[in-house]
Amino acid sequence: MENNLKLKFKRLSDRFLDISLPVYATSGSSGLDIRAALEKELLIESGKIVLVPTDLSVEIPFGYELQVRPRSGLAVNHGIGVLNSPGTIDSDYRGEIKIILINLSDKDFVIHRGDRIAQMVLSKVYIADILEADELNISKRGEGGFGHTGKS
């Protein structure tokens, strides 16, 4: 597949050179696996939230974002999710990528140096013109809120 988009990742220190940059696990993967940059193990207690460093910053092309999503294996096997899923890394952000993880299981979970903790998907962003209006078009749904369309 031809691709002209480039993601530039910058290591923020030389302490984690043994940890690979984000990578697509297979040729069909849509998400890049990103790893924990930890000096020592990090315990996520049951029901708790942690902020996991990656020691990386990124340059994303204008008009795109990286969406941070949970890894399915961590979610189904250990109850570990990305709290603000999907998290957004904007194209103009240059700080360290940190992943907000939550332990939704009833057991504590340990993250080790270099563990794959989340995946990032590069997505196109459309910038809208924001308009104030006195009226909106009528739709079939109208003002129906949560659960309005039923269960079937």
C-alpha atoms as one frame of an Amber mdcrd trajectory, in Angstrom:
protein
   0.000   0.000   0.000   1.384   3.404  -0.961   1.475   5.906   1.851   2.950
   9.393   1.888   2.059  10.182   5.498   4.921  10.264   7.963   4.806  10.112
  11.745   7.975  11.375  13.394   8.550  10.063  16.918  11.137  11.663  19.175
  12.641   9.885  22.158  12.701  12.254  25.113  15.648  10.596  26.853  18.225
   7.880  26.280  17.003   5.801  29.261  14.574   3.735  27.170  16.484   2.966
  23.975  15.680  -0.735  24.517  11.958   0.019  24.022  10.840   0.041  20.391
   9.071   2.921  18.733   5.347   2.362  18.063   4.907  -0.296  15.403   2.152
  -2.021  13.441   2.124  -5.645  14.667   1.006  -7.026  11.283   0.631  -5.731
   7.738  -3.137  -5.498   8.278  -3.035  -3.698  11.638  -4.714  -0.300  11.768
  -3.260   0.542  15.182   0.326   1.138  16.251   1.254  -0.610  19.498   2.774
   1.811  22.012   4.834   0.676  24.994   5.333   1.719  28.613   8.569   3.552
  29.401   9.043   2.562  33.031  12.107   2.380  35.278  10.306  -0.125  37.543
   7.023  -2.042  37.562   3.830  -0.004  37.830   0.947  -1.444  39.824  -2.593
  -0.558  38.757  -4.781  -1.436  41.694  -8.317  -2.643  41.071 -10.553   0.325
  40.270  -7.633   2.769  40.018  -6.352   5.042  37.254  -2.696   5.563  36.301
  -0.863   7.776  33.838   1.745   5.705  31.987   4.735   7.459  30.388   6.041
   6.467  26.954   9.128   8.739  26.743   7.977   9.716  23.243   6.628  12.781
  21.537   5.250  12.822  18.006   4.835  15.070  14.986   1.508  14.341  13.287
   0.683  15.834   9.869  -1.792  18.737   9.970  -5.315  17.476   9.310  -4.751
  14.241  11.243  -4.846  13.001  14.835  -3.691   9.906  16.645  -6.512   8.184
  18.523  -5.377   6.255  21.596  -7.393   3.089  22.130  -7.306   0.080  24.458
  -5.602  -3.137  23.444  -8.249  -5.831  23.167  -6.160  -8.479  24.949  -5.585
  -6.257  27.983  -9.276  -5.363  28.050 -10.764  -8.850  27.806  -8.111 -10.733
  29.801  -7.326  -8.186  32.527 -10.002  -5.453  32.494  -7.449  -2.777  31.541
  -8.793   0.066  29.412  -7.897   3.538  28.189  -9.993   5.834  30.359 -10.662
   8.589  27.813 -11.080   6.168  24.932 -10.427   7.124  22.329  -7.919   9.660
  23.552  -6.807  12.261  21.042  -3.289  13.418  20.261  -3.629  16.606  18.216
  -1.322  17.467  15.327   0.140  20.471  17.152   0.907  18.659  20.450   4.620
  18.092  21.054   4.680  16.967  24.691   5.210  13.458  25.989   2.586  10.913
  25.032   1.129   9.532  28.255  -1.564   6.880  28.363  -4.413   7.048  30.907
  -5.163   3.463  31.936  -7.903   2.220  34.249  -8.181  -1.158  35.923 -11.839
  -2.199  35.728 -11.211  -5.699  37.084 -11.338  -6.890  40.661  -7.613  -7.812
  40.600  -4.506  -5.643  40.676  -2.456  -5.566  37.461   1.246  -4.900  36.944
   2.727  -3.109  33.934   6.378  -3.841  33.152   8.975  -1.855  31.252   8.281
  -2.148  27.511   4.804  -3.681  27.823   2.382  -2.842  25.026  -0.207  -0.713
  26.809  -2.385   0.818  24.081  -2.749   1.262  20.363  -2.821   4.443  18.299
  -4.783   4.875  15.082  -3.976   7.711  12.664  -7.242   9.356  11.635  -8.229
  12.167   9.299  -9.660  15.261  10.993 -12.141  17.586   9.335 -12.180  21.177
  10.519 -15.716  22.594  10.558 -16.827  26.157  10.082 -18.750  26.989  13.263
 -21.984  28.883  12.634 -24.588  30.161  15.036 -28.159  29.565  13.874 -31.623
  30.544  15.035 -33.144  27.396  13.484 -31.956  23.883  12.663 -33.337  21.523
  10.036 -35.995  19.146  11.354 -34.963  15.489  11.543 -36.933  12.289  12.088
 -35.313  11.775  15.501 -35.761  15.362  16.616 -34.884  15.884  20.273 -35.068
  12.197  21.254 -32.231  11.455  23.664 -30.488   8.397  25.075 -32.331   5.190
  24.249 -34.878   7.039  22.146 -34.587   4.694  19.167 -35.348   1.569  21.238
 -33.536  -1.704  21.719 -34.232  -3.433  18.425
